Amino acid sequence: MNVISISFIYRFVPQILVQILCFISVGIFVYADYKSGVRKAKELGLEIVSKEIRKTTTKLSSYYMLMLGIAVIDLAQMLSLHVINIESEKHFFVVPILTLVITIVVCYIEFKSIRENADKKQLIKEKEALNDLKSLVEYVLDKKKELN
């Protein structure tokens, strides 16, 4: 006897696709954060070391392990809701809600990190501009003293 039918599997294809898209979007956000960090380091003239790259891979693997655990919980939750829907003729939505929530949280964290990198670059440029302005004012004052 066939325990799992093809129609049963097809009922979960959209939910599985949502989970896959969640994993992809987290990877994209981590990559964007990595690229913004590299760009910041290049603009500041800092050396890009393997230690920093290792941090990105560690962060990505931590996020994916968390999401994998949540995805398993979501699969159990969706299967339970599916059984409840069939047994009691209810119509609960079968959605990987925990995976979606974790994805939103992780993407928000990465977005904040990208913004922090941009803010740091802007602050450094402003400090450089202020230092240049200070040097210019000191130069003008020195020339004024020389003329008097």
Sequence and secondary structure as in RCSB ss.txt:
>XXXX:A:sequence
MNVISISFIYRFVPQILVQILCFISVGIFVYADYKSGVRKAKELGLEIVSKEIRKTTTKLSSYYMLMLGIAVIDL
AQMLSLHVINIESEKHFFVVPILTLVITIVVCYIEFKSIRENADKKQLIKEKEALNDLKSLVEYVLDKKKELN
>XXXX:A:secstr
  SS HHHHHTTHHHHHHHHHHHHHHHHHHHHHHHHHHHHHHHHT    HHHHHHHHHHHHHHHHHHHHHHHHHH
HHHHHHHHHHHHH        HHHHHHHHHHHHHHHHHHHHHHHHHHHHHHHHHHHHHHHHHHHHHHHHHHH 
